[in-house]
Amino acid sequence: MTEPSSALDPKVWLPIAALVLGAVSIFFNPYLLVSAIAIVLGIIAMVGARRAGNQRTYRLIAILGIVAGAIGAVSVIVSNTISAL
């Protein structure tokens, strides 16, 4: 039987933090900083979930955080490119 995860366990809060920061980076992303943090946290969470074994939910949340961070980064780059023209 598996023991329940505590709220302070990094495998729980790292992917959630990546997802939240990724979502925030779509709307507020100064100097691509929020996107970079979301992507790094998502990668760390994916590696941790892979090492922990069967943690599909946490891997999915981490992947969504990485994707949201990438979308935020691309939107900032496109926005700055268009405004520079």
C-alpha positions, -999 to 999 in steps of 0.1 A, spaced: 0 0 0 13 35 -8 15 61 18 -2 95 10 19 124 -1 22 153 22 17 188 10 53 197 15 66 169 -7 85 183 -37 69 159 -61 35 175 -53 43 212 -53 69 214 -81 46 204 -110 18 226 -96 42 255 -92 54 250 -128 18 249 -141 8 281 -121 39 300 -132 33 288 -168 -2 301 -168 9 334 -153 36 337 -179 10 338 -207 -3 371 -192 26 386 -173 62 378 -183 88 404 -178 121 396 -196 109 360 -201 118 353 -165 85 337 -154 85 314 -185 121 303 -178 113 295 -142 81 276 -152 101 255 -178 129 248 -153 105 238 -125 86 216 -150 117 198 -161 128 192 -125 93 179 -116 93 156 -146 126 141 -137 115 137 -101 82 120 -111 100 96 -135 124 86 -107 95 81 -82 79 56 -104 42 56 -114 34 93 -110 15 99 -142 -5 128 -128 25 147 -117 43 142 -150 12 154 -169 10 185 -147 47 192 -152 43 188 -190 14 212 -189 36 237 -170 64 234 -195 40 239 -224 23 269 -208 58 284 -201 68 279 -237 35 295 -249 42 325 -226 78 328 -240 66 326 -276 39 352 -270 64 376 -255 89 371 -284 62 375 -310 47 406 -293 81 422 -290 90 414 -326 57 429 -339 61 460 -317 96 466 -330 85 468 -366 
